């Protein structure tokens, strides 16, 4: 059955597969962003309660815990900053080595 937990886990695994299979720096950063999106979906799905309401006193008999959602808002900002820093690093490395291949940065394959 497809729900937020399963789709989040599949998205994380797709991003992890992409990170391990590519040698292109920009594609690696894109896969890292895909993994971050899957992680956010996974945690928000864990914090979801069917029929739950906003955590306001007297609003709903069953309230949703707001902590996972607020932590994931912070994770979105961290993911954005990580992507920006990674792209700046890739730009600098591309200027220096004139390639996007990660093996060229590390001195070639063994």
Phi, psi and omega per residue, in radians:
X1 nan 2.328 -3.132
X2 -1.550 2.093 3.022
X3 -2.448 -3.088 -3.079
X4 -1.075 -0.614 3.141
X5 -1.157 -0.828 -3.116
X6 -1.183 -0.740 -3.137
X7 -1.176 -0.683 3.080
X8 -1.083 -0.760 3.120
X9 -1.147 -0.718 3.107
X10 -1.131 -0.667 3.131
X11 -1.146 -0.704 3.083
X12 -1.084 -0.764 -3.124
X13 -1.181 -0.640 3.075
X14 -1.113 -0.752 3.101
X15 -1.125 -0.695 3.109
X16 -1.155 -0.716 3.082
X17 -1.072 -0.763 3.119
X18 -1.116 -0.651 3.125
X19 -1.130 -0.643 -3.079
X20 -1.453 -0.363 -3.041
X21 -1.693 -0.313 -3.078
X22 -1.816 2.732 3.075
X23 -2.018 -0.009 -3.133
X24 -1.465 2.234 -3.058
X25 -1.112 -0.726 -3.117
X26 -1.184 -0.687 3.087
X27 -1.128 -0.606 3.094
X28 -1.129 -0.707 3.110
X29 -1.179 -0.656 3.078
X30 -1.115 -0.721 3.110
X31 -1.158 -0.596 3.061
X32 -1.124 -0.666 3.065
X33 -1.168 -0.646 3.077
X34 -1.130 -0.719 3.090
X35 -1.107 -0.686 3.108
X36 -1.119 -0.700 3.107
X37 -1.146 -0.691 3.089
X38 -1.135 -0.671 3.108
X39 -1.142 -0.710 3.110
X40 -1.122 -0.775 3.107
X41 -1.092 -0.692 3.132
X42 -1.089 -0.836 -3.098
X43 -1.235 -0.641 3.095
X44 -1.165 -0.636 3.100
X45 -1.184 -0.605 3.086
X46 -1.139 -0.676 -3.119
X47 -1.393 -0.095 -3.096
X48 -1.360 2.400 3.039
X49 -2.157 2.096 3.129
X50 -1.072 2.236 -3.141
X51 1.403 0.024 -3.136
X52 -1.354 2.665 -3.116
X53 -1.952 -3.127 3.108
X54 -1.160 2.567 -3.097
X55 -1.330 1.140 3.077
X56 -1.993 2.320 -3.080
X57 -1.040 2.225 3.106
X58 1.376 0.117 -3.081
X59 -1.493 -0.782 -3.049
X60 -2.511 2.563 3.121
X61 -1.160 -0.562 3.102
X62 -2.129 2.100 -3.060
X63 -1.850 2.591 3.102
X64 -1.478 2.420 3.092
X65 -1.272 2.137 -3.075
X66 -1.428 -0.186 -3.050
X67 -1.097 -0.850 3.137
X68 -1.050 -0.618 -3.118
X69 -1.234 -0.678 3.129
X70 -1.246 -0.613 3.085
X71 -1.149 -0.633 3.127
X72 -1.257 -0.514 2.997
X73 -1.085 -0.709 3.067
X74 -1.144 -0.656 3.128
X75 -1.143 -0.582 3.087
X76 -1.102 -0.740 3.130
X77 -1.166 -0.721 3.123
X78 -1.152 -0.681 3.098
X79 -1.099 -0.719 3.096
X80 -1.120 -0.757 3.127
X81 -1.161 -0.672 3.107
X82 -1.128 -0.718 3.114
X83 -1.126 -0.763 3.132
X84 -1.114 -0.757 3.126
X85 -1.153 -0.714 3.113
X86 -1.108 -0.750 3.120
X87 -1.162 -0.624 3.068
X88 -1.141 -0.687 3.099
X89 -1.152 -0.732 3.106
X90 -1.104 -0.711 3.103
X91 -1.051 -0.781 3.137
X92 -1.135 -0.755 3.129
X93 -1.175 -0.596 3.102
X94 -1.169 -0.654 3.081
X95 -1.151 -0.633 -3.083
X96 -1.381 -0.771 -3.043
X97 -1.806 -0.212 3.138
X98 1.037 0.630 3.086
X99 -2.705 2.771 3.061
X100 -1.848 0.024 -3.100
X101 -1.338 2.193 -3.089
X102 -1.168 -0.577 -3.119
X103 -1.165 -0.449 3.093
X104 -1.263 -0.539 3.112
X105 -1.207 -0.601 -3.030
X106 -1.616 0.031 3.081
X107 1.760 0.289 3.098
X108 1.612 2.937 -3.138
X109 -1.433 2.669 3.122
X110 -1.467 nan nan
